[in-house]
């Protein structure tokens, strides 16, 4: 899973909290790993303002049955975005979404 925020301190705090929640239900979690900062330039109207997006990644190696329930109920700060990838998506494969097999 990938977490992003403009505020690196808030991101670290929420990432640590998420790690502790997942470990608390018995999930084996790897990370967090910092990713390179994304710099978005020219905001607003080319005024030379940079917007910096800080990123972290966590990997759930061995989820438990409670892991999905915890993630489903998870409430993060509105200033932190979180995205999930399945193993196939992370490897660049397209996940099967149903329908006829080609």
C-alpha positions as CSV (number, residue, x, y, z in Angstrom):
1,X,0.0,0.0,0.0
2,X,1.2,3.5,-0.7
3,X,0.6,6.6,1.5
4,X,1.0,10.2,0.3
5,X,0.8,13.6,1.9
6,X,2.2,17.1,1.6
7,X,3.1,17.0,5.3
8,X,6.0,14.6,6.0
9,X,5.4,14.6,9.8
10,X,1.7,13.8,9.5
11,X,2.6,11.1,6.9
12,X,5.1,9.5,9.2
13,X,2.7,9.6,12.2
14,X,-0.2,8.0,10.2
15,X,2.2,5.4,8.6
16,X,3.4,4.4,12.1
17,X,-0.1,4.2,13.4
18,X,-1.2,2.0,10.4
19,X,1.8,-0.3,10.9
20,X,1.0,-0.7,14.6
21,X,-2.7,-1.4,13.8
22,X,-1.8,-4.1,11.2
23,X,0.9,-5.7,13.4
24,X,-1.6,-5.7,16.3
25,X,-3.9,-8.0,14.4
26,X,-1.1,-10.4,13.6
27,X,-0.3,-9.3,10.1
28,X,3.3,-9.5,9.0
29,X,4.1,-6.0,7.6
30,X,7.3,-4.9,5.8
31,X,8.3,-1.3,5.8
32,X,7.5,1.5,5.8
33,X,9.9,2.5,3.0
34,X,10.2,6.1,2.0
35,X,9.8,6.8,-1.7
36,X,11.2,9.8,-3.6
37,X,9.4,13.1,-3.1
38,X,7.3,14.1,-6.0
39,X,7.7,17.8,-6.9
40,X,4.9,19.5,-8.7
41,X,6.0,22.8,-10.1
42,X,4.2,25.9,-11.3
43,X,1.3,26.0,-8.8
44,X,-0.6,28.3,-9.0
45,X,-0.4,29.9,-12.4
46,X,3.4,29.4,-12.8
47,X,4.2,31.6,-9.7
48,X,7.3,29.4,-9.1
49,X,5.6,27.6,-6.2
50,X,6.5,24.0,-5.6
51,X,4.1,21.4,-4.2
52,X,6.0,18.5,-2.6
53,X,4.3,15.1,-2.2
54,X,5.9,12.8,0.4
55,X,5.4,9.1,0.0
56,X,5.7,5.9,2.0
57,X,5.0,2.3,1.1
58,X,4.1,-0.7,3.3
59,X,3.7,-4.3,2.3
60,X,1.4,-6.7,4.0
61,X,3.3,-10.0,3.6
62,X,1.1,-12.3,5.7
63,X,-2.4,-10.9,6.3
64,X,-4.7,-12.4,8.8
65,X,-8.5,-12.6,8.5
66,X,-8.7,-9.5,10.7
67,X,-6.5,-7.5,8.3
68,X,-9.2,-6.8,5.7
69,X,-11.7,-5.9,8.5
70,X,-9.3,-3.5,10.0
71,X,-8.5,-1.9,6.6
72,X,-12.2,-1.6,5.8
73,X,-12.8,0.3,9.1
74,X,-9.6,2.4,8.8
75,X,-9.9,6.1,9.2
76,X,-6.9,8.2,8.1
77,X,-6.3,11.9,8.3
78,X,-8.0,13.6,5.3
79,X,-4.5,15.0,4.5
80,X,-3.1,11.5,3.8
81,X,-4.1,9.5,0.8
82,X,-3.8,5.8,0.7
83,X,-3.8,3.4,-2.2
84,X,-3.8,-0.4,-2.3
85,X,-2.2,-2.7,-4.9
86,X,-2.6,-6.4,-5.1
87,X,0.4,-8.6,-5.8
88,X,-0.5,-8.9,-9.5
89,X,-0.9,-5.1,-9.9
90,X,2.4,-4.5,-8.2
91,X,4.1,-6.8,-10.7
92,X,2.5,-5.0,-13.7
93,X,-0.1,-7.6,-14.4
94,X,-3.7,-6.7,-15.1
95,X,-6.0,-8.2,-12.4
96,X,-8.9,-10.3,-13.6
97,X,-12.0,-8.3,-13.2
98,X,-14.6,-10.9,-14.2
99,X,-16.3,-11.6,-17.5
100,X,-15.2,-14.0,-20.2
101,X,-11.6,-15.1,-20.3
102,X,-9.8,-14.2,-23.5
